[in-house]
Amino acid sequence: MAMSAEHKDALAQGRREASAIKKYLGALGRRRPGRPVTPESLKKRVADLSVRLSGEQNALRAVELRQQIIEAGEALAEADTAASVDELETGFIEHAASYSDRKGISYAAWRQSGVPAQVLKKAGVRR
């Protein structure tokens, strides 16, 4: 028995909602307290470490600086390819109310998952 166009559309909508929400929650989980790490701050860190490395006389310290440069470069590559939390938040706001209604997810569950109250308000998810 073939699925109706309405059923196919509903499945596609569910996949879009789940994807947007999953990406946003993942981004929230990767955030760390304190000042956010931006691509600009990582570029500055790499530049500062490179300057320190160029004048380093201690061979062991030079290896440590090289490792820090590698790690900062990897974080920069990840930051450049990841969507910003703001973009992901927009997708969450667009889909959260519908997804919550369909899946029976409460305001409290979203809050315990780290979603800020103001984001839930914008999304239309009520207490």
Residue frames relative to the residue before (quaternion, step in Angstrom):
aa qw qx qy qz dx dy dz
M 1.0000 0.0000 0.0000 0.0000 0.00 0.00 0.00
A 0.3719 -0.7504 0.5113 0.1928 3.58 -0.75 1.05
M 0.4804 -0.6483 0.5087 0.3002 3.54 -1.18 0.64
S 0.4836 -0.6424 0.5074 0.3100 3.53 -1.15 0.65
A 0.6383 -0.5177 0.4013 0.4043 3.55 -1.25 0.37
E 0.6202 0.5497 -0.3345 0.4487 3.57 1.07 -0.74
H 0.6552 0.5038 -0.3016 0.4753 3.57 1.00 -0.87
K 0.6447 0.5143 -0.3174 0.4681 3.59 0.96 -0.83
D 0.6483 0.5164 -0.3126 0.4641 3.58 1.00 -0.84
A 0.6461 0.5179 -0.3152 0.4636 3.57 1.01 -0.83
L 0.6454 0.5097 -0.3193 0.4709 3.59 0.98 -0.78
A 0.6535 0.5078 -0.3103 0.4677 3.58 0.95 -0.87
Q 0.6363 0.5199 -0.3263 0.4673 3.59 1.00 -0.82
G 0.6480 0.5222 -0.3130 0.4576 3.58 0.95 -0.84
R 0.6515 0.5017 -0.3164 0.4731 3.59 0.99 -0.77
R 0.6388 0.5185 -0.3299 0.4629 3.61 0.99 -0.81
E 0.6598 0.5080 -0.3058 0.4616 3.57 0.91 -0.95
A 0.6785 0.4962 -0.2957 0.4538 3.58 0.79 -1.01
S 0.6504 0.5233 -0.3187 0.4489 3.59 0.95 -0.83
A 0.6733 0.4934 -0.3004 0.4616 3.59 0.85 -0.96
I 0.6822 0.4877 -0.2889 0.4618 3.57 0.91 -0.90
K 0.6465 0.5214 -0.3185 0.4569 3.59 0.96 -0.84
K 0.6516 0.5108 -0.3174 0.4623 3.61 0.94 -0.84
Y 0.6639 0.5032 -0.3077 0.4596 3.59 0.94 -0.88
L 0.6662 0.4905 -0.3079 0.4699 3.59 0.87 -0.90
G 0.6240 0.5349 -0.3346 0.4611 3.59 1.06 -0.71
A 0.6558 0.5008 -0.3068 0.4744 3.57 0.99 -0.84
L 0.6253 0.5242 -0.3416 0.4665 3.59 1.02 -0.73
G 0.6657 0.5234 -0.2959 0.4420 3.56 0.99 -0.82
R 0.6806 0.4809 -0.2859 0.4731 3.58 1.15 -0.58
R 0.5545 0.6119 -0.4041 0.3934 3.58 1.20 -0.37
R 0.2172 -0.7610 0.5999 0.1177 3.50 -1.10 0.74
P 0.5717 -0.5893 0.4285 0.3772 3.56 -1.10 0.58
G 0.6782 0.4788 -0.3616 0.4244 3.53 -1.20 0.50
R 0.7729 -0.3261 0.2557 0.4805 3.50 -1.29 -0.39
P 0.4546 -0.7040 0.4658 0.2841 3.61 -0.81 0.94
V 0.3933 -0.6817 0.5634 0.2514 3.54 -1.16 0.67
T 0.1026 -0.8099 0.5775 0.0111 3.54 -0.61 1.18
P 0.6453 -0.4950 0.3853 0.4360 3.60 -1.19 0.29
E 0.6339 0.5384 -0.3322 0.4449 3.60 1.03 -0.75
S 0.6755 0.4763 -0.3074 0.4715 3.60 0.91 -0.84
L 0.6338 0.5179 -0.3346 0.4669 3.60 1.08 -0.65
K 0.6272 0.5231 -0.3342 0.4704 3.60 1.02 -0.75
K 0.6454 0.5077 -0.3159 0.4753 3.57 0.99 -0.85
R 0.6362 0.5292 -0.3314 0.4531 3.59 0.98 -0.81
V 0.6488 0.5084 -0.3181 0.4684 3.59 0.91 -0.91
A 0.6634 0.5021 -0.3086 0.4611 3.60 0.91 -0.88
D 0.6602 0.5049 -0.3069 0.4638 3.60 0.92 -0.89
L 0.6638 0.4961 -0.3065 0.4684 3.59 0.94 -0.87
S 0.6324 0.5348 -0.3320 0.4515 3.60 1.02 -0.75
V 0.6320 0.5157 -0.3244 0.4789 3.58 1.03 -0.77
R 0.6579 0.5022 -0.3079 0.4692 3.58 0.93 -0.90
L 0.6444 0.5332 -0.3170 0.4472 3.57 1.00 -0.84
S 0.6528 0.5451 -0.3268 0.4121 3.59 0.92 -0.87
G 0.7543 0.3604 -0.2114 0.5064 3.58 1.13 -0.56
E 0.4728 0.7019 -0.4265 0.3192 3.57 1.27 0.02
Q 0.2410 -0.7854 0.5593 0.1103 3.57 -0.84 1.04
N 0.6516 0.5081 -0.3067 0.4724 3.57 1.16 -0.61
A 0.4361 -0.7400 0.4540 0.2368 3.60 -0.57 1.20
L 0.6581 0.5004 -0.3166 0.4650 3.59 0.98 -0.78
R 0.6490 0.4980 -0.3169 0.4801 3.58 0.97 -0.80
A 0.6148 0.5494 -0.3454 0.4483 3.61 1.05 -0.69
V 0.6334 0.5136 -0.3295 0.4759 3.60 1.02 -0.78
E 0.6481 0.5159 -0.3175 0.4616 3.58 0.95 -0.85
L 0.6508 0.5057 -0.3130 0.4720 3.59 0.97 -0.81
R 0.6253 0.5285 -0.3381 0.4640 3.59 1.01 -0.78
Q 0.6466 0.5135 -0.3181 0.4659 3.58 1.00 -0.83
Q 0.6475 0.5113 -0.3191 0.4663 3.58 0.96 -0.80
I 0.6259 0.5240 -0.3320 0.4727 3.59 1.06 -0.74
I 0.6359 0.5227 -0.3230 0.4669 3.59 0.97 -0.87
E 0.6847 0.4920 -0.2863 0.4551 3.60 0.84 -0.98
A 0.6572 0.4908 -0.3101 0.4806 3.58 0.97 -0.82
G 0.6345 0.5300 -0.3201 0.4626 3.59 1.06 -0.74
E 0.6447 0.5058 -0.3134 0.4799 3.57 1.02 -0.80
A 0.6476 0.5039 -0.3169 0.4756 3.58 0.98 -0.82
L 0.6302 0.5312 -0.3246 0.4639 3.58 1.06 -0.75
A 0.6458 0.5095 -0.3242 0.4673 3.59 0.93 -0.86
E 0.6574 0.5011 -0.3057 0.4725 3.58 0.99 -0.82
A 0.6628 0.5064 -0.3047 0.4599 3.59 0.96 -0.85
D 0.6551 0.5201 -0.3105 0.4516 3.58 1.03 -0.76
T 0.7335 0.4198 -0.2467 0.4742 3.60 1.01 -0.70
A 0.6264 0.5403 -0.3476 0.4414 3.61 1.13 -0.46
A 0.4869 -0.6305 0.5128 0.3201 3.53 -1.12 0.68
S 0.5314 -0.6286 0.4503 0.3461 3.57 -1.06 0.65
V 0.6179 -0.5506 0.4116 0.3816 3.53 -1.19 0.57
D 0.6105 0.5627 -0.3564 0.4286 3.60 1.03 -0.71
E 0.6560 0.4949 -0.3121 0.4768 3.59 0.94 -0.83
L 0.6678 0.4916 -0.2953 0.4745 3.56 0.96 -0.87
E 0.6104 0.5526 -0.3416 0.4532 3.56 1.08 -0.72
T 0.6207 0.5424 -0.3358 0.4558 3.58 1.01 -0.78
G 0.6582 0.4962 -0.3013 0.4793 3.59 0.97 -0.82
F 0.6266 0.5276 -0.3324 0.4674 3.56 1.02 -0.79
I 0.6585 0.5191 -0.3059 0.4509 3.56 0.86 -1.00
E 0.6473 0.5391 -0.3138 0.4380 3.57 0.97 -0.83
H 0.8215 0.3132 -0.1136 0.4627 3.58 0.89 -0.91
A 0.5208 0.7071 -0.4004 0.2614 3.61 1.13 -0.51
A 0.6673 0.5099 -0.3291 0.4318 3.61 0.83 -0.87
S 0.6708 0.4915 -0.2957 0.4701 3.57 0.87 -0.93
Y 0.6606 0.5107 -0.2984 0.4623 3.56 0.93 -0.95
S 0.6477 0.5263 -0.3096 0.4556 3.58 0.97 -0.92
D 0.6606 0.5049 -0.3064 0.4633 3.57 0.91 -0.90
R 0.6985 0.4890 -0.2742 0.4447 3.54 0.85 -0.98
K 0.7711 0.3587 -0.1721 0.4971 3.58 1.00 -0.88
G 0.4415 -0.7156 0.4443 0.3091 3.59 1.27 -0.12
I 0.3692 0.7292 -0.4904 0.3025 3.58 1.06 0.74
S 0.3327 -0.7811 0.5044 0.1574 3.56 -0.73 1.11
Y 0.6795 -0.4546 0.4022 0.4121 3.49 -1.40 0.28
A 0.6625 0.5256 -0.3028 0.4395 3.57 0.92 -0.98
A 0.6420 0.5182 -0.3338 0.4559 3.60 0.97 -0.75
W 0.6399 0.5055 -0.3285 0.4765 3.59 1.00 -0.77
R 0.6587 0.5127 -0.3171 0.4501 3.59 0.91 -0.90
Q 0.6708 0.4884 -0.2994 0.4710 3.57 0.96 -0.85
S 0.6470 0.4980 -0.3112 0.4863 3.58 1.24 -0.37
G 0.6276 -0.5893 0.3163 0.3986 3.57 1.28 0.12
V 0.4707 0.6596 -0.4654 0.3559 3.61 1.21 0.13
P 0.4408 -0.7124 0.4767 0.2666 3.61 -0.69 1.04
A 0.6131 -0.5821 0.4002 0.3538 3.57 -1.12 0.73
Q 0.6637 0.5131 -0.3223 0.4387 3.60 0.94 -0.83
V 0.6152 0.5251 -0.3504 0.4722 3.61 1.12 -0.56
L 0.6502 0.5059 -0.3161 0.4705 3.57 0.96 -0.81
K 0.6216 0.5338 -0.3395 0.4619 3.57 1.03 -0.76
K 0.6596 0.5009 -0.3048 0.4703 3.59 0.91 -0.92
A 0.6810 0.4967 -0.2791 0.4600 3.57 1.06 -0.78
G 0.4687 -0.6860 0.4407 0.3399 3.59 1.22 -0.35
V 0.4507 0.6414 -0.4800 0.3938 3.59 1.20 0.49
R 0.1633 -0.8233 0.5420 0.0412 3.55 -0.54 1.22
R 0.6219 -0.5480 0.4228 0.3662 3.53 -1.29 0.47
